[in-house]
Amino acid sequence: MRLRVEFTTEPFDLDEPPRHALVAREVVEGADLDAVDVGPFGNTAEGGSDAVLTAVDALLRKALDAGATRVSLQVNVIAEGEG
């Protein structure tokens, strides 16, 4: 099964990315995922279910440890031929 995760971390800082946002992005960029798209207001990553779920676990733990007060995420199953 393939999954797509979309996530944001808060609080926001429009002047400079906060540490928790940088840490979360480092987690997904360093994970064994097929596609990663990072942006100022949201991030998306895709891959096999084990890789995505492992990355989500690390993302939550590390972002919260780095000062995130909220992590919003959505996980979707990717239909065959999509993505």
C-alpha positions as CSV (number, residue, x, y, z in Angstrom):
1,M,0.0,0.0,0.0
2,R,1.2,3.5,-0.8
3,L,0.4,6.5,1.4
4,R,0.6,10.3,1.1
5,V,1.1,12.4,4.2
6,E,0.5,16.1,4.3
7,F,1.6,18.0,7.4
8,T,2.2,21.4,9.0
9,T,3.8,22.3,12.3
10,E,3.0,25.3,14.5
11,P,3.5,28.0,15.7
12,F,4.3,29.7,12.4
13,D,6.9,32.4,12.0
14,L,6.8,34.2,8.7
15,D,10.2,35.8,9.1
16,E,12.2,32.6,9.7
17,P,11.3,28.9,9.7
18,P,11.1,27.7,13.3
19,R,13.3,24.9,14.5
20,H,10.4,22.5,14.7
21,A,9.6,23.1,11.0
22,L,13.2,22.5,10.0
23,V,13.4,19.3,12.0
24,A,10.2,18.0,10.6
25,R,11.4,18.7,7.1
26,E,14.7,17.0,7.8
27,V,12.9,13.9,9.0
28,V,10.9,13.5,5.7
29,E,13.8,14.5,3.5
30,G,16.0,11.8,5.2
31,A,13.3,9.1,5.2
32,D,13.1,6.3,2.6
33,L,10.2,8.0,0.7
34,D,9.5,8.2,-3.0
35,A,8.4,11.9,-3.2
36,V,8.8,14.8,-0.8
37,D,7.6,18.4,-1.4
38,V,8.3,21.0,1.3
39,G,6.8,24.4,1.3
40,P,6.4,27.4,3.7
41,F,2.8,26.4,4.7
42,G,2.6,22.7,4.1
43,N,4.6,19.6,3.3
44,T,3.8,16.4,1.4
45,A,5.5,13.1,1.3
46,E,4.7,9.8,-0.4
47,G,5.9,6.2,-0.2
48,G,5.2,2.7,0.9
49,S,3.1,2.4,4.1
50,D,5.9,1.3,6.3
51,A,8.2,4.1,5.3
52,V,5.5,6.8,5.6
53,L,4.3,5.5,9.0
54,T,7.9,5.3,10.3
55,A,8.5,8.9,9.1
56,V,5.3,10.1,10.7
57,D,6.3,8.6,14.0
58,A,9.7,10.3,13.9
59,L,8.2,13.5,12.6
60,L,5.8,13.8,15.5
61,R,8.3,12.9,18.1
62,K,11.1,15.2,16.8
63,A,8.9,18.2,15.9
64,L,7.3,18.2,19.4
65,D,10.7,17.8,21.0
66,A,11.9,20.8,18.9
67,G,9.1,23.1,20.2
68,A,6.0,22.4,18.0
69,T,2.8,23.2,19.9
70,R,0.7,21.6,17.1
71,V,1.2,19.2,14.3
72,S,-1.6,18.9,11.8
73,L,-1.4,15.9,9.4
74,Q,-3.5,14.0,7.0
75,V,-2.7,10.5,5.7
76,N,-4.3,9.2,2.5
77,V,-4.1,5.9,0.7
78,I,-2.9,6.5,-2.8
79,A,-4.9,4.6,-5.4
80,E,-3.0,2.5,-8.0
81,G,-1.8,4.6,-10.8
82,E,-2.0,7.8,-8.8
83,G,0.9,9.8,-7.4
